[in-house]
Amino acid sequence: MLSLARTLQSAEDLLQEFKARFSDLKGEHRGVCQTEMFFVYATIAALKPAQILESGRARGQSTYVLAQCFPEARVISVELDSESPDAAFAKDRLKVLPNVDCLFGDSRRLLMQYLKIGDPVLIDGPKDFRAIKLAFNLLRTGLPSAVFIHDVPEGTPGRRFLEKHVPDAFFSDHPDFIARYAGLDDINVPGFAWAVFACIPGDVRRPYRRLLAERVFARAITVVSEKTAAARLKLAAK
C-alpha cells in the first residue's frame, strides 16, 4: 500500500538521480514545481508503471518530467483547450518525446477510455471538488494504482474534505517531505507557492457511492459559504 512513509523511503534513494536529470530544467510560472513532481516520482517509481495518465497539461512541465522519469511508460496527457497559447507551447515542447501522447478533449471521458490496471493518474484540471469527483470515478473502477490531485493546499475546502473522508490520502506539503526536498526549487522567485499534490492510493476499498454523495453535500456548503461571504463584503463596502 502506498503511504507517505514509503514515499519518504523511496525519495532518499532517488534524490540524486532526479537532481542530475533535471538540474537544467527551468521552472514555469504556472504548473507543477520540481518538489511536487519529485513527490509523484518517489511515490510511484517502485510500481514501474507501463502507462501514466494526466488530466491538465498547461505548458507541459509535469508531462515532460513524467516522460523523462519513466521512459519505458506511455504518458497520455489530456488537455481541454486546444486553442490556448499554452497548448501550442506544450505540444511543440513534447513532440520530441516518443512516449508522450498529447490529446485534447474532456478528460472525464478520455481518461476512462484509456485507463488500464495499475495506471497512476495525475489530475491538474479540473480543480477542487470537480477534481475529487473525477478521482473517485476513476478509483471506483479498481484500476488506478494511485490518483494524484493538484492544488489542494492546507485549509482549502477540498483538502478538508479529503482529510476527513479519505484518511489514507497523503500530501506533498507534509513537513517531513518539505523539510528534506524543498531545495529542489528556488522558493524566492516571485509568485512561488506550494500548490500541493494529494495522493489517494488505489489499492484501498472505499464506499465510493457514499463518498460521491458526501462530495456533493460538501461542495454545496462551500458554494453557499462563499456566496454569503461575498454578499457580506459587498454590503460592508457600501
Summary of the structure (lengths in Angstrom):
residues: 238
radius of gyration: 17.9
end to end distance: 54.6
largest distance: 60.4
contacts: 741
relative contact order: 0.15
helix: 50%
strand: 13%
